[in-house]
Amino acid sequence: MKKYNVLKVVIITLLLFALLTWIIPCATYQTEYTELGRYQVGLFDILSYQSTVFGYFGYVALFVLVVGGFYGVLYKTGAYRSILDSLCKKFKGKEAICLIIIMALFAFLTSFAGLQLALLMLFPFVISLVLMMGYNKFAATAVTAGSVAVGLMGTTFSYNTTQVLQQYLSVELTDLIWAKIILLVVGVALLAFCVLKLGKKESTKKCDDKDDFIPEEIKGKDKKRKVWPLVLILDLILLVTILAFIPWNGAFGIELFDNVKTAVTEFELFGFPIFGKILGAVSAFGYWTLVELITLMLIAIIIIKFIYKIKWDDVFEGFGKGVKKALVPALIVILIYTCLVLTTYDPYQLVIYKVILGLTKGFNIFTTGLVVIISSIFNGDPLYAFYSVLPYFVSVVTDTSNYQLIAVIFQALYGIVTLVAPTSIPLMLTLAYTKTSYKDWFKYIWKLLVALLVMAFIVFTILLLIV
């Protein structure tokens, strides 16, 4: 069935990665390159990886399920549809401006704070809005997952995304910052051109399964429900998320939120750390993960229930329906991380990288770029994508004068690849949620992919000449 197209693509990718273990020997690099021979992965080996997948990455799948449940409850308020209608009315005739604002915001938050997974929390809202404005599901996917890809391409101060680059290449976040900003700005411009040109040409007011993504129209007494409490709650969730994910200490050396967290959790009332016990193992702003966002959304659901006087039965019903809609996307998360665990436990990637890097002597933009593209496909997480290459890479490319440029190449090409990679979590979840064919998406986005690659290599070449 079409709704499972993306699931099939991810399963095929996983089986292909397993098949490669039968063909390519494994190799590691510690202080020297060591080939280990072939470790053929079988079907039961893939199943055995699940304890690791759930142990390390299960919280991401849980986050996806809770996001689904959260929107299921929002549907019950009636006010949620009013917000969407109000925005559509406000931007009537100015839809392009609205989409550009969203794309720029998503790209900036990804670049600045590393919110590429946290922003999944807003994807259902934006997808509904884009569809209600008359654009199709390709445009909705480009506005959401596409913006995240562009933000990754122009990563600036996202410490979590770049810490491996800083470790192995000895670079700072501010190194070549102007080049990163250029990649970000031009990337957003190209994405906006793609969405508005292709999206407008292919846009339609009719969507066969539109009701799956857009709440029912408000009728009766629900029309009188106040909108501002829900707007306030959603705005507060977004604000807290942004503040909590900005790497205050890691990127800027600001210890304010660390000190606030310590003061609050260690405050004692009659010798008892009351707030520390109530909050539990909460992290300071700057160190939040999706786990804290799950708690935040669950608290918001309870607040929404009482503000809008929703019956508990309706809350559970709405939450259950939302979770059901998110089951396939959550399964895709598990499978993508299974791919990651497989290529980490059975490291045949390094053999491929050694061959490619051996084609040229020292640093070369194109062989480096090809290695990064391949590693970005094999690894659905930037930390693992960079770590799979860099220990060996720095032993081959010992001229440190190009390390700042190499860091830009790694992060820029990783972001571009997530626009089409079958291991890209933001992309594959969005395609699964909107029931969009992976093949059709590739047909829609390939021109933007080529444009971004050409633009990126032009920037790399200029940097090589002037830096």
C-alpha positions in Angstrom: 0.0 0.0 0.0 1.1 3.6 -0.7 1.0 4.5 3.0 3.8 2.0 3.7 6.0 3.0 0.8 8.6 4.8 3.0 8.6 1.8 5.4 9.5 -0.5 2.5 12.3 1.9 1.5 13.8 1.9 5.0 13.5 -1.9 5.2 15.2 -2.4 1.9 18.0 0.0 3.0 18.5 -2.0 6.2 18.7 -5.3 4.2 21.1 -3.7 1.7 23.4 -2.5 4.6 23.3 -6.1 5.9 24.1 -7.5 2.5 27.2 -5.3 2.2 28.6 -7.1 5.3 28.8 -10.2 3.1 30.8 -8.4 0.4 33.0 -5.8 2.1 35.4 -6.7 5.0 35.3 -4.8 8.2 38.1 -2.5 9.3 38.9 -0.2 12.2 41.3 2.6 12.9 42.7 3.2 16.3 46.4 4.1 16.0 46.6 2.3 12.6 44.3 0.9 10.0 43.3 -2.7 10.7 41.3 -4.9 8.5 39.2 -7.5 10.4 37.7 -9.7 7.7 34.1 -10.2 6.9 31.4 -10.5 9.6 28.3 -11.5 7.7 25.1 -10.2 9.3 22.1 -12.5 9.3 18.4 -11.9 10.0 18.7 -12.9 13.7 21.7 -10.6 14.1 19.5 -7.7 12.9 16.9 -8.6 15.6 19.6 -8.9 18.2 20.5 -5.2 17.6 17.1 -4.1 19.1 18.3 -4.1 22.7 21.0 -1.6 21.7 18.6 0.4 19.5 16.0 0.7 22.2 18.6 1.3 24.9 20.3 4.2 23.1 17.6 5.5 20.7 14.3 4.3 22.0 13.5 7.7 23.4 13.4 9.1 19.9 10.6 6.7 18.9 8.8 7.5 22.1 9.1 11.2 21.3 7.4 10.6 17.9 4.6 8.7 19.6 4.0 11.4 22.2 4.0 14.1 19.5 1.3 12.1 17.7 -0.7 11.8 21.0 -0.2 15.5 21.7 -1.8 16.5 18.4 -4.6 14.0 19.0 -5.5 15.9 22.1 -5.1 19.3 20.3 -7.8 18.1 17.8 -10.2 17.7 20.8 -9.9 21.3 21.9 -11.6 22.9 18.8 -9.3 25.9 19.3 -6.5 24.2 17.4 -8.5 24.3 14.2 -9.4 28.0 14.9 -5.7 28.8 15.1 -5.1 27.2 11.7 -8.1 29.0 10.2 -6.9 32.3 11.6 -3.5 32.0 10.2 -4.8 31.0 6.8 -7.1 34.0 6.8 -4.3 36.4 8.0 -2.0 35.2 5.2 -4.6 34.9 2.5 -2.9 36.1 -0.7 0.4 36.2 1.2 1.0 32.5 1.5 4.5 32.8 0.1 5.5 35.2 2.9 4.2 32.7 5.5 6.1 29.8 4.0 9.3 31.8 3.7 9.1 32.8 7.4 8.6 29.2 8.5 11.5 27.9 6.3 13.8 30.6 7.5 12.8 30.0 11.2 13.2 26.2 11.0 16.6 26.5 9.2 17.9 29.1 11.7 16.8 27.0 14.7 18.5 23.9 13.3 21.7 25.8 12.4 21.9 27.8 15.7 20.5 25.4 18.3 20.6 21.9 16.7 16.8 21.4 16.9 16.6 19.1 13.9 14.8 16.4 15.9 13.0 18.6 18.4 11.3 20.5 15.5 9.5 17.3 14.6 7.1 18.6 17.4 6.0 21.4 15.0 5.9 19.4 11.8 2.2 18.3 12.0 1.1 21.9 12.7 3.1 23.2 9.7 2.0 20.4 7.4 -1.6 21.1 8.2 -1.1 24.8 7.6 0.6 24.4 4.3 -2.1 22.0 3.0 -4.8 24.4 4.1 -3.1 27.2 2.2 -3.6 25.1 -1.0 -0.1 23.7 -1.4 0.5 19.9 -1.8 2.3 17.4 0.3 5.6 17.8 -1.5 5.6 21.5 -0.6 4.7 20.6 3.0 7.6 18.2 3.2 10.0 20.7 1.7 8.9 23.4 4.1 9.5 21.1 7.1 12.2 18.4 6.4 13.7 20.6 3.7 14.3 23.5 6.1 15.9 21.2 8.6 18.3 19.9 5.9 19.2 23.4 4.9 19.8 24.3 8.6 22.1 21.4 9.0 23.9 22.4 5.8 24.6 25.9 7.3 25.2 24.8 10.9 26.7 27.6 12.9 26.5 27.3 16.7 24.9 23.8 17.1 27.4 22.3 19.5 25.8 18.9 19.5 26.1 18.6 15.8 29.7 19.8 15.5 31.4 18.5 18.6 33.1 15.6 16.8 34.4 18.0 14.1 35.8 20.2 16.9 37.4 17.2 18.6 39.2 15.8 15.6 39.9 18.9 13.5 40.6 21.2 16.4 38.3 23.9 15.0 36.1 26.4 16.8 32.4 27.2 16.1 33.3 30.6 14.8 35.8 29.4 12.3 34.7 30.4 8.8 31.4 31.5 10.3 30.8 33.8 7.4 31.0 30.8 5.0 28.5 28.9 7.1 26.1 31.9 7.1 26.4 32.2 3.3 25.5 28.5 2.9 22.6 28.9 5.2 21.2 32.0 3.6 21.6 30.8 0.0 20.2 27.4 1.0 17.1 29.0 2.4 16.7 31.1 -0.8 17.1 28.1 -3.1 14.6 26.1 -1.0 12.1 28.9 -1.0 12.5 29.2 -4.8 11.9 25.5 -5.2 8.8 25.4 -2.9 7.2 28.5 -4.3 7.9 27.8 -8.0 7.3 24.0 -8.1 4.8 24.1 -5.2 2.7 26.8 -6.8 2.7 25.1 -10.1 1.6 21.8 -8.5 -0.5 23.2 -5.7 -4.1 22.0 -5.3 -7.0 22.8 -2.9 -8.0 19.1 -3.2 -6.0 16.5 -1.3 -7.3 12.9 -1.3 -6.4 12.2 2.3 -6.5 15.9 3.5 -8.7 14.9 6.5 -5.8 12.8 7.9 -3.8 16.0 8.5 -6.4 18.7 9.0 -8.7 18.9 12.0 -12.5 18.9 11.3 -14.1 22.3 10.9 -15.5 23.8 14.0 -19.2 23.6 14.6 -21.7 24.6 17.3 -20.4 25.7 20.7 -16.8 24.9 19.8 -16.7 28.0 17.7 -16.9 30.1 20.9 -13.9 28.4 22.5 -11.1 30.9 23.3 -8.0 30.5 21.2 -5.5 32.6 23.2 -4.9 30.0 26.0 -3.8 27.4 23.4 -1.7 29.9 21.5 0.0 30.9 24.8 0.7 27.2 25.7 2.1 26.4 22.3 4.2 29.6 22.3 5.6 28.7 25.7 6.5 25.2 24.6 8.4 26.6 21.6 10.1 29.3 23.7 11.2 26.8 26.4 12.4 24.4 23.7 14.6 27.0 22.0 16.1 28.2 25.3 16.7 24.6 26.5 18.5 23.5 23.3 20.7 26.5 22.7 24.2 25.3 23.8 24.7 28.2 26.3 27.8 26.8 28.0 29.2 24.6 25.3 29.1 27.2 22.5 29.1 30.6 24.4 30.6 29.8 27.8 27.5 31.1 29.5 26.9 29.4 32.9 23.8 31.2 33.9 21.4 28.4 33.4 23.8 25.8 35.0 23.8 28.0 38.1 20.1 28.5 38.1 19.5 24.8 37.8 21.9 24.1 40.7 20.3 26.8 42.9 16.8 25.5 42.3 17.5 21.8 42.7 19.7 22.3 45.8 17.3 24.7 47.5 16.2 23.2 50.8 13.0 23.7 52.8 13.5 22.5 56.4 16.6 20.6 55.2 14.8 18.9 52.4 15.7 19.7 48.7 12.0 20.0 47.7 12.4 21.3 44.2 15.2 18.9 43.4 13.0 16.0 44.4 10.0 17.2 42.5 11.9 18.0 39.3 14.1 14.9 39.5 17.0 14.5 37.1 16.2 17.6 35.0 18.9 19.1 32.9 19.8 22.7 32.8 18.9 24.8 29.7 21.5 24.0 27.1 21.6 20.3 27.8 18.0 19.3 27.1 17.2 16.3 24.9 14.0 14.9 23.5 13.3 13.2 26.9 12.7 16.5 28.6 10.5 17.6 25.7 8.4 14.4 26.2 7.8 15.5 29.8 7.0 19.0 28.7 4.4 17.9 26.2 2.7 15.6 28.7 2.5 18.4 31.2 1.0 20.6 28.5 -1.6 18.0 27.7 -2.8 18.0 31.3 -3.0 21.8 31.4 -4.9 21.8 28.1 -7.3 19.3 29.5 -8.3 21.5 32.4 -8.3 24.8 30.5 -10.6 23.5 27.8 -12.6 21.2 30.1 -12.0 18.1 28.0 -13.2 14.8 29.6 -10.5 12.3 30.5 -12.1 9.8 28.2 -11.8 12.3 25.3 -8.1 13.0 26.2 -7.3 9.3 26.2 -9.2 8.8 23.0 -7.5 11.7 21.2 -4.1 10.7 22.5 -4.7 7.1 21.4 -5.7 8.2 17.9 -2.6 10.4 17.6 -0.3 7.6 18.8 -1.9 5.2 16.3 -1.2 7.7 13.4 2.4 7.9 14.7 3.1 4.2 14.9 4.6 3.8 11.4 6.8 6.9 11.8 8.0 5.5 15.1 8.8 2.1 13.6 10.7 3.9 10.9 12.8 5.6 13.6 13.6 2.2 15.1 14.6 0.8 11.7 16.8 3.8 10.8 18.6 3.5 14.1 19.0 -0.3 13.4 20.8 0.7 10.2 23.1 2.9 12.3 23.8 0.2 14.9 24.5 -2.3 12.1 27.1 -0.1 10.4 28.6 0.8 13.7 28.9 -2.8 15.0 30.1 -4.0 11.6 32.4 -1.2 10.4 32.8 -2.0 6.7 32.5 1.7 5.8 36.1 2.4 6.5 37.2 0.1 3.7 35.2 2.2 1.2 36.6 5.5 2.6 40.2 4.2 2.4 39.7 3.3 -1.3 38.2 6.7 -2.1 40.7 8.8 -0.2 43.5 6.8 -1.8 42.5 8.0 -5.2 44.3 11.3 -4.5 47.2 12.4 -2.4 46.4 14.5 0.6 43.4 16.7 0.7 41.0 16.9 -2.2 37.6 18.6 -2.2 35.9 16.0 -4.4 37.2 12.8 -2.7 36.5 14.3 0.7 33.0 15.3 -0.5 32.3 11.8 -1.8 33.4 10.2 1.5 31.1 12.6 3.5 28.2 11.9 1.2 28.6 8.1 1.6 29.0 8.4 5.4 26.0 10.6 5.6 23.9 7.9 3.9 25.2 5.1 6.1 24.7 7.0 9.4 21.5 8.7 10.2 23.1 10.8 12.9 25.8 13.5 12.3 27.9 12.5 15.2 28.2 8.9 13.9 28.6 10.1 10.3 31.6 12.2 11.3 33.1 9.8 13.7 33.0 6.9 11.2 35.4 8.9 8.9 37.4 11.4 10.9 39.8 9.2 13.0 41.2 7.7 9.7 40.8 10.9 7.7 43.1 13.0 9.9 45.7 10.3 9.6 45.7 10.6 5.8 45.1 14.4 5.6 47.8 15.6 8.0 48.0 19.2 6.6 46.0 21.1 9.3 45.8 24.3 7.2 42.7 22.9 5.5 40.9 21.6 8.6 38.5 24.6 8.9 37.4 24.1 5.3 37.1 20.3 5.9 34.8 21.0 8.8 32.6 23.1 6.6 32.5 20.4 3.9 31.5 17.7 6.5 28.6 19.6 8.0 27.4 21.2 4.7 27.3 17.9 2.7 25.7 16.0 5.6 22.9 18.5 5.6 22.4 18.3 1.8 22.3 14.5 1.9 19.6 14.5 4.6 17.3 16.0 1.9 17.1 12.6 0.1 18.9 10.0 2.3 16.7 7.0 3.3 18.4 7.2 6.7 17.3 10.8 7.3 15.0 10.8 10.2 13.3 14.2 9.6 12.7 13.4 6.0 11.5 9.8 6.3 9.2 10.6 9.2 7.6 13.4 7.2 7.2 11.3 4.1 5.6 8.5 6.2 3.3 10.9 8.1 2.1 12.5 4.9 2.0 9.1 3.0 4.2 10.5 0.3 6.1 8.2 -2.0 9.9 8.3 -1.6 10.3 8.0 -5.4 7.9 10.9 -6.0 9.7 13.0 -3.5 13.0 12.4 -5.2 11.5 13.5 -8.5 10.2 16.7 -6.8 13.4 17.6 -5.0 16.3 16.5 -7.3 16.7 19.9 -8.9 17.1 21.5 -5.5 19.5 18.8 -4.5 21.7 19.4 -7.6 21.5 23.2 -7.0 22.6 22.9 -3.4 25.5 20.6 -4.3 26.7 22.9 -7.1 26.4 25.9 -4.8 28.3 24.1 -1.9 31.2 23.0 -4.1 31.5 26.5 -5.5 31.8 27.8 -1.9 34.3 25.0 -1.1 36.4 25.9 -4.1 36.4 29.6 -3.2 37.4 28.8 0.4 40.2 26.6 -0.8 41.6 29.5 -2.9 41.4 32.2 -0.3 41.8 30.6 3.1 
